[in-house]
Amino acid sequence: MHIVNNTYMSLDGVVQRPELWSFDYRSDDVAKVTQEQLLGADALIMGRRTYDIFAPRWSTATDEPVLAERINSIPKYVLSHGLHQPSWNNTTVLAGDDVVERIRDLKAQPGHAIVQYGYGPVTRLLIEHGLLDELHIWLHPLLVGDTQPSDQIGAVGAQARFQLVDVRSYDSGLVILTYGRPDTP
């Protein structure tokens, strides 16, 4: 399986708290892309902060039944040292010294994609160990402004080279830049 990261980013490089600034750019065509990607995912991988945002939202969601049903039914893997008893169904906590090997084992399983949302410590770990296959930057046409350096994509520095695979623009002004690892088939 491939690991695919989806990061919402503003023109000034902000990736944190997209729930505060990204929803104005959700058009029907963007919603369709979101749905297609999630329906094609075999699993999700996330950190504790994403879990804490997603679990209460999606485990009780009724406003987007197709997405809610899918996200609740597929396996979810959370990298966390503090989460021991996840309440969200189909959630497995990955912790300890063997996390990277466990992720490699997940990638070796049959299937299409493991999806990660957001950009943070989990993304850095994936990049550092050559486990991230695709990076989708959802570039939003706004400057968030008044942010801290820790809110920007460079705050989670990990060096890797990617090559541009696809560029798609949408009516809302959103552009999705898809990058792949040069060594990924």
Buried (B, 14 or more C-beta within 10 A) or exposed (E): BBBBBBBBBBEEBBBBBBEEBBEEBEBEEBEEBBBEBBEEBBBBBBBBBBBBBBBEBBBEBEEBEEBBEBBBEBBBBBBBEEBEEBEBEBBEBBBEEEBBEBBEEBBEEEBEBBBBBBBBEBBBBBBEBEBBBBBBBBBBEBEBEEBEEEBBBEBBEBEBEBEEBEEBEBEBEBBBBBBBBEEBE
